[in-house]
């Protein structure tokens, strides 16, 4: 685990047009863009299909995956991107393919 203040370089990949379209579609159907504080954003996508969630990690090169297994409910996976330099970059890249990303970019003049 990195110590507080340790710089961690971005692993964000440059998405192709096909990857950006796929990411945008997944964001619109299963994802959300959350404001954590006045300057901190995060993208989350939740699904029961691990292949979809692991695909996000492979395509973007970044993020974390969490597993949830609540008693009496179906297993659930969540991919999260929260590095502040990466969130706007991902949203800008897929804004042509995602209503959510397009609206976010328009609101933030990107």
Secondary structure, 3 states (H helix, E strand, C coil): CCCCCCCCCCCCCCCCHHHHHHHHHHHHHHEEEEECCCCCEEEEEEECCHHHHHHHHHHHCCCEEEEECCCCCCCEEEEEECCHHHHHHHHHHHCCCCHHHHHHHHHCCC
